[in-house]
Amino acid sequence: MGSFFVSFVVASLRIICGFLGATTILTQGAIVDACIKARAIAPTPRTRAIVVYPMNALANSQLEELKKFLGADVALLVRRVREALADKLICIGTSATMATDGTEMARNATVAGVATRLFGTSIPARNIVTETLKRTTPETENQQSVAPKLAAAIAAGVPENLSFNDMARHQVPVWVELTLGLTFESNKPRRTKPKTLKEAASLLAHDAGLPLAQCTDYLKRFLLCAHNVTDADGKSLFAFKLHQFISGGGKVYATLEAPGKRAITLFGQQFVAGDRSRHLYNVHFCRDCGQEYVPVWNAAGPAPVPPLWAMWTLKPRCCCCACATSSASPVALTLNSCCAKKP
């Protein structure tokens, strides 16, 4: 379910609102909030919102996102909406990654608990519907049956120009699906935990009895090849995903001093701890060469010629500021060369 819809009728009040996802729920939710307030002020029966599509359920997608942020705001709005509705309202929520550990019963209980808090009504674990997975490779094959054939299959090279059905019957795709794609719980297939390429290649080397380097190279080329093999409907044999986890860029703060003497910290603050005479400035980095620079305001007026920059009256400047104040000039300091330039 890719959208969030609210539809309800109270007397002659009808509110129907379409939401485009977790990131815009609060923006669109303001429509519902305004309609409820407007009816309290002027209860005259009339339509108070744009009709998008009539539904008789309160549905919310991406519950895992609301568990992390926006959850409290949306939960309060949902409760206000429910107060204006009939007693029996169908609550629907979808989540792909809210619970991944533990048994299926434990995962369902976790999802039900979050849904209960969000919708403000009891949602038992037995009402949680999980995904049903189906194998792509032949179910007559398993890891034990293909393990003795892996070495010969890898030595023969990555299979190319095979049809979807022929590729699915190949020994390596069977191993990939059962090792990297699926795990079985009570004989029911479910998604296995993601593995790094190094971990996957190590498992393949162990099962095939071949060197790790050879299996790593083969696995790289095979996954790309298999991804390009599609059936009549255009579905790939393995719709694998590569995840690169890189932390988001933070901010660096430094004093206006020479390299080796300046104080540097990742924690936003105005002054060096214990020394209020040393002001910290937000350091930025050039996207072309990586040179660090400090955006500041020169409150003393037009910028003098270096090296007179030390005589300026400098104030921290945010790069999002579009214009200078009436008496200040925007300047970007490059401390390594002790020079400055106007941005």
Secondary structure, DSSP 8 states (H G I E B T S, - for coil): ---EEEEEEETTEEEEEEE--GGGHHHHHHHHHHHHHHHHH-------S------SEEEES-HHHHHHTTHHHHHHHHHHHHHTS-S--EEEE--SSS--SS-HHHHHHHHHHHHHHHHTS---GGG--------SS-TT--HHHHGGGHHHHHHT----S--HHHHHTSHHHHHHIIIIIEEEETTEEEE-----HHHHHHHHHHHHT--HHHHHHHHHHHHHHHHT-B-TT--BS--------------EEE-SS-TTTS-EESS--SEETTEEEEE-EEEEE-TTT--EEEEEEETTSS---TTGGGGS-EEE--TT--S--TT-EEEEEEGGGTEEE--
